[in-house]
Amino acid sequence: MSTSKNFADYIIDQLSDIDGIFIKNMFGEYGLFLSGKMVGVLCDDNLFIKPTEAGKKLLGDVIYAPPYKGAKPYFLIDDTDNRFFLKELIVKTEQALPLPKKKKVKL
């Protein structure tokens, strides 16, 4: 099963207060990006956020789950209705993540 366009649109609407937030279609699922960093994924109509200490402190009781078979565990976010909490979680996650490594250009 893949993530529905309706769920992806709902999540983006919930996060619309964050400048620069976007999703990218990736293999029938979606990557969630902020400031050039992948902060989470949408898989099977679920929101998964990359684990960070800042996110763990904010969440308290954390549910870890892999977004797809063979993936590392992410935070599984059950409550996607609280847009203010989601915004805080996404922003803190982005701040805690390192910048992505630049890809070498082949000549």
Backbone as XML, in Angstrom:
<?xml version="1.0"?>
<chain id="A" units="angstrom">
  <residue number="1" name="MET">
    <atom name="N" x="0.845" y="-1.178" z="0.000"/>
    <atom name="CA" x="0.000" y="0.000" z="0.000"/>
    <atom name="C" x="0.889" y="1.239" z="0.000"/>
  </residue>
  <residue number="2" name="SER">
    <atom name="N" x="0.481" y="2.257" z="-0.712"/>
    <atom name="CA" x="1.248" y="3.492" z="-0.720"/>
    <atom name="C" x="0.423" y="4.619" z="-0.096"/>
  </residue>
  <residue number="3" name="THR">
    <atom name="N" x="1.079" y="5.729" z="0.109"/>
    <atom name="CA" x="0.420" y="6.873" z="0.718"/>
    <atom name="C" x="-0.500" y="7.557" z="-0.289"/>
  </residue>
  <residue number="4" name="SER">
    <atom name="N" x="-1.711" y="7.854" z="0.152"/>
    <atom name="CA" x="-2.671" y="8.521" z="-0.724"/>
    <atom name="C" x="-2.301" y="9.996" z="-0.892"/>
  </residue>
  <residue number="5" name="LYS">
    <atom name="N" x="-2.680" y="10.545" z="-2.008"/>
    <atom name="CA" x="-2.466" y="11.976" z="-2.269"/>
    <atom name="C" x="-3.237" y="12.808" z="-1.247"/>
  </residue>
  <residue number="6" name="ASN">
    <atom name="N" x="-4.407" y="12.322" z="-0.829"/>
    <atom name="CA" x="-5.201" y="13.044" z="0.180"/>
    <atom name="C" x="-4.448" y="13.169" z="1.502"/>
  </residue>
  <residue number="7" name="PHE">
    <atom name="N" x="-3.783" y="12.074" z="1.944"/>
    <atom name="CA" x="-3.029" y="12.127" z="3.200"/>
    <atom name="C" x="-1.836" y="13.066" z="3.057"/>
  </residue>
  <residue number="8" name="ALA">
    <atom name="N" x="-1.140" y="12.980" z="1.940"/>
    <atom name="CA" x="0.010" y="13.860" z="1.705"/>
    <atom name="C" x="-0.426" y="15.324" z="1.709"/>
  </residue>
  <residue number="9" name="ASP">
    <atom name="N" x="-1.526" y="15.623" z="1.043"/>
    <atom name="CA" x="-2.054" y="16.992" z="1.025"/>
    <atom name="C" x="-2.453" y="17.445" z="2.428"/>
  </residue>
  <residue number="10" name="TYR">
    <atom name="N" x="-3.038" y="16.545" z="3.206"/>
    <atom name="CA" x="-3.442" y="16.871" z="4.580"/>
    <atom name="C" x="-2.221" y="17.250" z="5.424"/>
  </residue>
  <residue number="11" name="ILE">
    <atom name="N" x="-1.156" y="16.454" z="5.330"/>
    <atom name="CA" x="0.050" y="16.727" z="6.121"/>
    <atom name="C" x="0.657" y="18.066" z="5.706"/>
  </residue>
  <residue number="12" name="ILE">
    <atom name="N" x="0.752" y="18.315" z="4.419"/>
    <atom name="CA" x="1.300" y="19.594" z="3.959"/>
    <atom name="C" x="0.425" y="20.755" z="4.430"/>
  </residue>
  <residue number="13" name="ASP">
    <atom name="N" x="-0.882" y="20.575" z="4.432"/>
    <atom name="CA" x="-1.776" y="21.613" z="4.939"/>
    <atom name="C" x="-1.533" y="21.851" z="6.428"/>
  </residue>
  <residue number="14" name="GLN">
    <atom name="N" x="-1.344" y="20.778" z="7.181"/>
    <atom name="CA" x="-1.077" y="20.903" z="8.621"/>
    <atom name="C" x="0.224" y="21.670" z="8.879"/>
  </residue>
  <residue number="15" name="LEU">
    <atom name="N" x="1.171" y="21.572" z="7.967"/>
    <atom name="CA" x="2.490" y="22.184" z="8.141"/>
    <atom name="C" x="2.654" y="23.460" z="7.315"/>
  </residue>
  <residue number="16" name="SER">
    <atom name="N" x="1.565" y="23.976" z="6.793"/>
    <atom name="CA" x="1.634" y="25.118" z="5.867"/>
    <atom name="C" x="2.192" y="26.393" z="6.497"/>
  </residue>
  <residue number="17" name="ASP">
    <atom name="N" x="2.241" y="26.482" z="7.814"/>
    <atom name="CA" x="2.814" y="27.651" z="8.489"/>
    <atom name="C" x="4.338" y="27.659" z="8.450"/>
  </residue>
  <residue number="18" name="ILE">
    <atom name="N" x="4.957" y="26.573" z="8.028"/>
    <atom name="CA" x="6.414" y="26.471" z="8.001"/>
    <atom name="C" x="6.909" y="26.868" z="6.613"/>
  </residue>
  <residue number="19" name="ASP">
    <atom name="N" x="7.695" y="27.935" z="6.550"/>
    <atom name="CA" x="8.261" y="28.364" z="5.273"/>
    <atom name="C" x="9.237" y="27.320" z="4.760"/>
  </residue>
  <residue number="20" name="GLY">
    <atom name="N" x="9.077" y="26.937" z="3.509"/>
    <atom name="CA" x="10.032" y="26.039" z="2.874"/>
    <atom name="C" x="9.747" y="24.562" z="3.040"/>
  </residue>
  <residue number="21" name="ILE">
    <atom name="N" x="8.655" y="24.198" z="3.665"/>
    <atom name="CA" x="8.317" y="22.775" z="3.834"/>
    <atom name="C" x="7.766" y="22.247" z="2.508"/>
  </residue>
  <residue number="22" name="PHE">
    <atom name="N" x="8.176" y="21.052" z="2.131"/>
    <atom name="CA" x="7.612" y="20.441" z="0.929"/>
    <atom name="C" x="7.763" y="18.930" z="0.991"/>
  </residue>
  <residue number="23" name="ILE">
    <atom name="N" x="6.971" y="18.257" z="0.162"/>
    <atom name="CA" x="7.079" y="16.813" z="0.038"/>
    <atom name="C" x="7.560" y="16.491" z="-1.371"/>
  </residue>
  <residue number="24" name="LYS">
    <atom name="N" x="8.201" y="15.357" z="-1.484"/>
    <atom name="CA" x="8.712" y="14.907" z="-2.771"/>
    <atom name="C" x="8.298" y="13.459" z="-2.959"/>
  </residue>
  <residue number="25" name="ASN">
    <atom name="N" x="7.677" y="13.176" z="-4.092"/>
    <atom name="CA" x="7.253" y="11.810" z="-4.391"/>
    <atom name="C" x="8.493" y="10.934" z="-4.544"/>
  </residue>
  <residue number="26" name="MET">
    <atom name="N" x="8.523" y="9.845" z="-3.785"/>
    <atom name="CA" x="9.667" y="8.948" z="-3.809"/>
    <atom name="C" x="9.167" y="7.509" z="-3.779"/>
  </residue>
  <residue number="27" name="PHE">
    <atom name="N" x="9.188" y="6.848" z="-4.916"/>
    <atom name="CA" x="8.849" y="5.428" z="-5.006"/>
    <atom name="C" x="7.444" y="5.110" z="-4.483"/>
  </residue>
  <residue number="28" name="GLY">
    <atom name="N" x="6.478" y="5.950" z="-4.805"/>
    <atom name="CA" x="5.104" y="5.729" z="-4.381"/>
    <atom name="C" x="4.811" y="6.238" z="-2.985"/>
  </residue>
  <residue number="29" name="GLU">
    <atom name="N" x="5.814" y="6.715" z="-2.305"/>
    <atom name="CA" x="5.656" y="7.325" z="-0.988"/>
    <atom name="C" x="6.166" y="8.759" z="-1.092"/>
  </residue>
  <residue number="30" name="TYR">
    <atom name="N" x="6.331" y="9.441" z="0.036"/>
    <atom name="CA" x="6.751" y="10.840" z="0.009"/>
    <atom name="C" x="7.838" y="11.100" z="1.046"/>
  </residue>
  <residue number="31" name="GLY">
    <atom name="N" x="8.830" y="11.878" z="0.640"/>
    <atom name="CA" x="9.808" y="12.410" z="1.580"/>
    <atom name="C" x="9.320" y="13.777" z="2.034"/>
  </residue>
  <residue number="32" name="LEU">
    <atom name="N" x="9.574" y="14.123" z="3.297"/>
    <atom name="CA" x="9.177" y="15.414" z="3.866"/>
    <atom name="C" x="10.455" y="16.215" z="4.098"/>
  </residue>
  <residue number="33" name="PHE">
    <atom name="N" x="10.541" y="17.395" z="3.486"/>
    <atom name="CA" x="11.769" y="18.183" z="3.491"/>
    <atom name="C" x="11.560" y="19.578" z="4.055"/>
  </residue>
  <residue number="34" name="LEU">
    <atom name="N" x="12.588" y="20.059" z="4.758"/>
    <atom name="CA" x="12.633" y="21.430" z="5.245"/>
    <atom name="C" x="14.075" y="21.905" z="5.184"/>
  </residue>
  <residue number="35" name="SER">
    <atom name="N" x="14.287" y="23.052" z="4.580"/>
    <atom name="CA" x="15.623" y="23.652" z="4.460"/>
    <atom name="C" x="16.638" y="22.685" z="3.859"/>
  </residue>
  <residue number="36" name="GLY">
    <atom name="N" x="16.220" y="21.940" z="2.867"/>
    <atom name="CA" x="17.121" y="21.012" z="2.193"/>
    <atom name="C" x="17.388" y="19.728" z="2.950"/>
  </residue>
  <residue number="37" name="LYS">
    <atom name="N" x="16.754" y="19.549" z="4.088"/>
    <atom name="CA" x="16.953" y="18.355" z="4.910"/>
    <atom name="C" x="15.697" y="17.486" z="4.883"/>
  </residue>
  <residue number="38" name="MET">
    <atom name="N" x="15.900" y="16.194" z="4.734"/>
    <atom name="CA" x="14.765" y="15.278" z="4.818"/>
    <atom name="C" x="14.479" y="15.030" z="6.297"/>
  </residue>
  <residue number="39" name="VAL">
    <atom name="N" x="13.338" y="15.520" z="6.768"/>
    <atom name="CA" x="12.994" y="15.424" z="8.185"/>
    <atom name="C" x="12.072" y="14.254" z="8.483"/>
  </residue>
  <residue number="40" name="GLY">
    <atom name="N" x="11.486" y="13.687" z="7.436"/>
    <atom name="CA" x="10.583" y="12.569" z="7.661"/>
    <atom name="C" x="10.091" y="11.985" z="6.356"/>
  </residue>
  <residue number="41" name="VAL">
    <atom name="N" x="9.212" y="11.005" z="6.494"/>
    <atom name="CA" x="8.614" y="10.352" z="5.332"/>
    <atom name="C" x="7.137" y="10.068" z="5.615"/>
  </residue>
  <residue number="42" name="LEU">
    <atom name="N" x="6.379" y="10.007" z="4.534"/>
    <atom name="CA" x="4.994" y="9.574" z="4.603"/>
    <atom name="C" x="4.945" y="8.218" z="3.928"/>
  </residue>
  <residue number="43" name="CYS">
    <atom name="N" x="4.581" y="7.202" z="4.678"/>
    <atom name="CA" x="4.507" y="5.840" z="4.152"/>
    <atom name="C" x="3.221" y="5.177" z="4.636"/>
  </residue>
  <residue number="44" name="ASP">
    <atom name="N" x="2.505" y="4.558" z="3.721"/>
    <atom name="CA" x="1.267" y="3.850" z="4.058"/>
    <atom name="C" x="0.312" y="4.715" z="4.871"/>
  </residue>
  <residue number="45" name="ASP">
    <atom name="N" x="0.183" y="5.973" z="4.479"/>
    <atom name="CA" x="-0.689" y="6.936" z="5.159"/>
    <atom name="C" x="-0.340" y="7.120" z="6.632"/>
  </residue>
  <residue number="46" name="ASN">
    <atom name="N" x="0.956" y="7.067" z="6.937"/>
    <atom name="CA" x="1.470" y="7.339" z="8.274"/>
    <atom name="C" x="2.585" y="8.364" z="8.160"/>
  </residue>
  <residue number="47" name="LEU">
    <atom name="N" x="2.758" y="9.164" z="9.213"/>
    <atom name="CA" x="3.826" y="10.155" z="9.277"/>
    <atom name="C" x="4.948" y="9.602" z="10.143"/>
  </residue>
  <residue number="48" name="PHE">
    <atom name="N" x="6.143" y="9.566" z="9.578"/>
    <atom name="CA" x="7.339" y="9.120" z="10.285"/>
    <atom name="C" x="8.334" y="10.271" z="10.283"/>
  </residue>
  <residue number="49" name="ILE">
    <atom name="N" x="8.893" y="10.581" z="11.449"/>
    <atom name="CA" x="9.852" y="11.672" z="11.594"/>
    <atom name="C" x="11.199" y="11.088" z="12.013"/>
  </residue>
  <residue number="50" name="LYS">
    <atom name="N" x="12.276" y="11.631" z="11.415"/>
    <atom name="CA" x="13.617" y="11.162" z="11.761"/>
    <atom name="C" x="13.844" y="11.361" z="13.252"/>
  </residue>
  <residue number="51" name="PRO">
    <atom name="N" x="14.411" y="10.371" z="13.908"/>
    <atom name="CA" x="14.631" y="10.492" z="15.354"/>
    <atom name="C" x="15.783" y="11.441" z="15.689"/>
  </residue>
  <residue number="52" name="THR">
    <atom name="N" x="15.522" y="12.324" z="16.632"/>
    <atom name="CA" x="16.531" y="13.219" z="17.192"/>
    <atom name="C" x="16.269" y="13.319" z="18.690"/>
  </residue>
  <residue number="53" name="GLU">
    <atom name="N" x="17.282" y="13.752" z="19.438"/>
    <atom name="CA" x="17.087" y="13.950" z="20.880"/>
    <atom name="C" x="16.051" y="15.047" z="21.141"/>
  </residue>
  <residue number="54" name="ALA">
    <atom name="N" x="16.083" y="16.102" z="20.341"/>
    <atom name="CA" x="15.108" y="17.196" z="20.507"/>
    <atom name="C" x="13.692" y="16.686" z="20.290"/>
  </residue>
  <residue number="55" name="GLY">
    <atom name="N" x="13.508" y="15.855" z="19.286"/>
    <atom name="CA" x="12.190" y="15.283" z="19.022"/>
    <atom name="C" x="11.748" y="14.352" z="20.124"/>
  </residue>
  <residue number="56" name="LYS">
    <atom name="N" x="12.680" y="13.566" z="20.632"/>
    <atom name="CA" x="12.368" y="12.624" z="21.708"/>
    <atom name="C" x="11.913" y="13.364" z="22.966"/>
  </residue>
  <residue number="57" name="LYS">
    <atom name="N" x="12.587" y="14.472" z="23.291"/>
    <atom name="CA" x="12.194" y="15.271" z="24.458"/>
    <atom name="C" x="10.794" y="15.849" z="24.273"/>
  </residue>
  <residue number="58" name="LEU">
    <atom name="N" x="10.509" y="16.289" z="23.078"/>
    <atom name="CA" x="9.203" y="16.885" z="22.794"/>
    <atom name="C" x="8.091" y="15.838" z="22.821"/>
  </residue>
  <residue number="59" name="LEU">
    <atom name="N" x="8.366" y="14.662" z="22.271"/>
    <atom name="CA" x="7.343" y="13.610" z="22.185"/>
    <atom name="C" x="7.087" y="12.921" z="23.523"/>
  </residue>
  <residue number="60" name="GLY">
    <atom name="N" x="8.112" y="12.779" z="24.339"/>
    <atom name="CA" x="7.946" y="12.029" z="25.593"/>
    <atom name="C" x="7.909" y="10.540" z="25.307"/>
  </residue>
  <residue number="61" name="ASP">
    <atom name="N" x="6.715" y="9.944" z="25.314"/>
    <atom name="CA" x="6.574" y="8.524" z="24.975"/>
    <atom name="C" x="6.686" y="8.381" z="23.467"/>
  </residue>
  <residue number="62" name="VAL">
    <atom name="N" x="7.769" y="7.762" z="23.039"/>
    <atom name="CA" x="8.065" y="7.654" z="21.611"/>
    <atom name="C" x="7.660" y="6.280" z="21.089"/>
  </residue>
  <residue number="63" name="ILE">
    <atom name="N" x="7.043" y="6.274" z="19.932"/>
    <atom name="CA" x="6.759" y="5.028" z="19.227"/>
    <atom name="C" x="7.743" y="4.955" z="18.064"/>
  </residue>
  <residue number="64" name="TYR">
    <atom name="N" x="8.607" y="3.948" z="18.086"/>
    <atom name="CA" x="9.549" y="3.742" z="16.988"/>
    <atom name="C" x="8.983" y="2.697" z="16.041"/>
  </residue>
  <residue number="65" name="ALA">
    <atom name="N" x="9.129" y="2.940" z="14.747"/>
    <atom name="CA" x="8.693" y="1.977" z="13.742"/>
    <atom name="C" x="9.430" y="2.276" z="12.439"/>
  </residue>
  <residue number="66" name="PRO">
    <atom name="N" x="9.765" y="1.244" z="11.684"/>
    <atom name="CA" x="10.366" y="1.501" z="10.374"/>
    <atom name="C" x="9.276" y="1.899" z="9.379"/>
  </residue>
  <residue number="67" name="PRO">
    <atom name="N" x="9.513" y="2.912" z="8.553"/>
    <atom name="CA" x="8.492" y="3.325" z="7.592"/>
    <atom name="C" x="8.269" y="2.295" z="6.482"/>
  </residue>
  <residue number="68" name="TYR">
    <atom name="N" x="9.253" y="1.484" z="6.214"/>
    <atom name="CA" x="9.148" y="0.430" z="5.200"/>
    <atom name="C" x="10.124" y="-0.679" z="5.565"/>
  </residue>
  <residue number="69" name="LYS">
    <atom name="N" x="9.947" y="-1.813" z="4.983"/>
    <atom name="CA" x="10.766" y="-2.980" z="5.296"/>
    <atom name="C" x="12.244" y="-2.673" z="5.042"/>
  </residue>
  <residue number="70" name="GLY">
    <atom name="N" x="13.069" y="-2.952" z="6.032"/>
    <atom name="CA" x="14.500" y="-2.740" z="5.921"/>
    <atom name="C" x="14.975" y="-1.361" z="6.334"/>
  </residue>
  <residue number="71" name="ALA">
    <atom name="N" x="14.053" y="-0.465" z="6.659"/>
    <atom name="CA" x="14.420" y="0.898" z="7.055"/>
    <atom name="C" x="14.782" y="0.957" z="8.535"/>
  </residue>
  <residue number="72" name="LYS">
    <atom name="N" x="15.571" y="1.957" z="8.888"/>
    <atom name="CA" x="15.855" y="2.234" z="10.295"/>
    <atom name="C" x="14.577" y="2.760" z="10.942"/>
  </residue>
  <residue number="73" name="PRO">
    <atom name="N" x="14.421" y="2.551" z="12.248"/>
    <atom name="CA" x="13.222" y="3.056" z="12.924"/>
    <atom name="C" x="13.174" y="4.586" z="12.956"/>
  </residue>
  <residue number="74" name="TYR">
    <atom name="N" x="12.010" y="5.100" z="12.738"/>
    <atom name="CA" x="11.709" y="6.529" z="12.840"/>
    <atom name="C" x="10.689" y="6.694" z="13.958"/>
  </residue>
  <residue number="75" name="PHE">
    <atom name="N" x="10.404" y="7.956" z="14.319"/>
    <atom name="CA" x="9.297" y="8.228" z="15.221"/>
    <atom name="C" x="8.005" y="8.089" z="14.411"/>
  </residue>
  <residue number="76" name="LEU">
    <atom name="N" x="7.101" y="7.262" z="14.864"/>
    <atom name="CA" x="5.775" y="7.151" z="14.253"/>
    <atom name="C" x="4.866" y="8.147" z="14.963"/>
  </residue>
  <residue number="77" name="ILE">
    <atom name="N" x="4.300" y="9.070" z="14.203"/>
    <atom name="CA" x="3.477" y="10.130" z="14.787"/>
    <atom name="C" x="2.004" y="9.766" z="14.614"/>
  </residue>
  <residue number="78" name="ASP">
    <atom name="N" x="1.369" y="9.445" z="15.739"/>
    <atom name="CA" x="-0.043" y="9.060" z="15.727"/>
    <atom name="C" x="-0.971" y="10.259" z="15.568"/>
  </residue>
  <residue number="79" name="ASP">
    <atom name="N" x="-0.667" y="11.341" z="16.290"/>
    <atom name="CA" x="-1.542" y="12.510" z="16.295"/>
    <atom name="C" x="-1.066" y="13.517" z="15.260"/>
  </residue>
  <residue number="80" name="THR">
    <atom name="N" x="-1.696" y="13.498" z="14.095"/>
    <atom name="CA" x="-1.346" y="14.458" z="13.054"/>
    <atom name="C" x="-2.336" y="15.619" z="12.994"/>
  </residue>
  <residue number="81" name="ASP">
    <atom name="N" x="-3.264" y="15.662" z="13.944"/>
    <atom name="CA" x="-4.283" y="16.711" z="13.957"/>
    <atom name="C" x="-3.828" y="17.994" z="14.650"/>
  </residue>
  <residue number="82" name="ASN">
    <atom name="N" x="-2.827" y="17.894" z="15.517"/>
    <atom name="CA" x="-2.353" y="19.058" z="16.262"/>
    <atom name="C" x="-1.266" y="19.764" z="15.454"/>
  </residue>
  <residue number="83" name="ARG">
    <atom name="N" x="-1.666" y="20.713" z="14.639"/>
    <atom name="CA" x="-0.734" y="21.366" z="13.716"/>
    <atom name="C" x="0.352" y="22.153" z="14.436"/>
  </residue>
  <residue number="84" name="PHE">
    <atom name="N" x="0.057" y="22.725" z="15.608"/>
    <atom name="CA" x="1.063" y="23.500" z="16.341"/>
    <atom name="C" x="2.152" y="22.575" z="16.888"/>
  </residue>
  <residue number="85" name="PHE">
    <atom name="N" x="1.756" y="21.418" z="17.384"/>
    <atom name="CA" x="2.721" y="20.436" z="17.861"/>
    <atom name="C" x="3.555" y="19.909" z="16.701"/>
  </residue>
  <residue number="86" name="LEU">
    <atom name="N" x="2.917" y="19.587" z="15.581"/>
    <atom name="CA" x="3.646" y="19.088" z="14.410"/>
    <atom name="C" x="4.670" y="20.109" z="13.930"/>
  </residue>
  <residue number="87" name="LYS">
    <atom name="N" x="4.271" y="21.375" z="13.905"/>
    <atom name="CA" x="5.189" y="22.424" z="13.472"/>
    <atom name="C" x="6.411" y="22.456" z="14.379"/>
  </residue>
  <residue number="88" name="GLU">
    <atom name="N" x="6.199" y="22.437" z="15.677"/>
    <atom name="CA" x="7.315" y="22.471" z="16.624"/>
    <atom name="C" x="8.223" y="21.254" z="16.448"/>
  </residue>
  <residue number="89" name="LEU">
    <atom name="N" x="7.625" y="20.082" z="16.270"/>
    <atom name="CA" x="8.397" y="18.861" z="16.085"/>
    <atom name="C" x="9.235" y="18.922" z="14.808"/>
  </residue>
  <residue number="90" name="ILE">
    <atom name="N" x="8.644" y="19.364" z="13.713"/>
    <atom name="CA" x="9.356" y="19.433" z="12.438"/>
    <atom name="C" x="10.498" y="20.440" z="12.508"/>
  </residue>
  <residue number="91" name="VAL">
    <atom name="N" x="10.239" y="21.611" z="13.061"/>
    <atom name="CA" x="11.269" y="22.654" z="13.144"/>
    <atom name="C" x="12.425" y="22.197" z="14.033"/>
  </residue>
  <residue number="92" name="LYS">
    <atom name="N" x="12.117" y="21.607" z="15.182"/>
    <atom name="CA" x="13.178" y="21.133" z="16.079"/>
    <atom name="C" x="13.967" y="19.983" z="15.448"/>
  </residue>
  <residue number="93" name="THR">
    <atom name="N" x="13.282" y="19.136" z="14.712"/>
    <atom name="CA" x="13.965" y="18.036" z="14.028"/>
    <atom name="C" x="14.919" y="18.587" z="12.983"/>
  </residue>
  <residue number="94" name="GLU">
    <atom name="N" x="14.444" y="19.531" z="12.186"/>
    <atom name="CA" x="15.301" y="20.133" z="11.154"/>
    <atom name="C" x="16.522" y="20.787" z="11.774"/>
  </residue>
  <residue number="95" name="GLN">
    <atom name="N" x="16.350" y="21.489" z="12.869"/>
    <atom name="CA" x="17.461" y="22.166" z="13.531"/>
    <atom name="C" x="18.491" y="21.178" z="14.071"/>
  </residue>
  <residue number="96" name="ALA">
    <atom name="N" x="18.041" y="20.001" z="14.463"/>
    <atom name="CA" x="18.944" y="18.997" z="15.047"/>
    <atom name="C" x="19.674" y="18.159" z="13.998"/>
  </residue>
  <residue number="97" name="LEU">
    <atom name="N" x="19.180" y="18.145" z="12.784"/>
    <atom name="CA" x="19.787" y="17.311" z="11.747"/>
    <atom name="C" x="20.944" y="18.042" z="11.065"/>
  </residue>
  <residue number="98" name="PRO">
    <atom name="N" x="21.988" y="17.302" z="10.689"/>
    <atom name="CA" x="23.091" y="17.930" z="9.956"/>
    <atom name="C" x="22.669" y="18.246" z="8.522"/>
  </residue>
  <residue number="99" name="LEU">
    <atom name="N" x="23.408" y="19.140" z="7.906"/>
    <atom name="CA" x="23.161" y="19.421" z="6.491"/>
    <atom name="C" x="23.467" y="18.175" z="5.675"/>
  </residue>
  <residue number="100" name="PRO">
    <atom name="N" x="22.719" y="17.957" z="4.601"/>
    <atom name="CA" x="23.005" y="16.782" z="3.768"/>
    <atom name="C" x="24.365" y="16.920" z="3.100"/>
  </residue>
  <residue number="101" name="LYS">
    <atom name="N" x="25.011" y="15.782" z="2.892"/>
    <atom name="CA" x="26.308" y="15.788" z="2.224"/>
    <atom name="C" x="26.105" y="16.127" z="0.759"/>
  </residue>
  <residue number="102" name="LYS">
    <atom name="N" x="27.013" y="16.931" z="0.226"/>
    <atom name="CA" x="26.933" y="17.293" z="-1.179"/>
    <atom name="C" x="27.413" y="16.122" z="-2.029"/>
  </residue>
  <residue number="103" name="LYS">
    <atom name="N" x="26.687" y="15.893" z="-3.109"/>
    <atom name="CA" x="27.051" y="14.819" z="-4.012"/>
    <atom name="C" x="28.178" y="15.289" z="-4.909"/>
  </residue>
  <residue number="104" name="LYS">
    <atom name="N" x="29.121" y="14.394" z="-5.158"/>
    <atom name="CA" x="30.224" y="14.718" z="-6.052"/>
    <atom name="C" x="29.711" y="14.691" z="-7.489"/>
  </residue>
  <residue number="105" name="VAL">
    <atom name="N" x="30.130" y="15.661" z="-8.254"/>
    <atom name="CA" x="29.744" y="15.739" z="-9.651"/>
    <atom name="C" x="30.728" y="14.917" z="-10.475"/>
  </residue>
  <residue number="106" name="LYS">
    <atom name="N" x="30.188" y="14.001" z="-11.253"/>
    <atom name="CA" x="31.037" y="13.188" z="-12.123"/>
    <atom name="C" x="31.324" y="13.966" z="-13.396"/>
  </residue>
  <residue number="107" name="LEU">
    <atom name="N" x="32.561" y="13.928" z="-13.799"/>
    <atom name="CA" x="32.944" y="14.626" z="-15.035"/>
    <atom name="C" x="33.046" y="13.672" z="-16.179"/>
  </residue>
</chain>
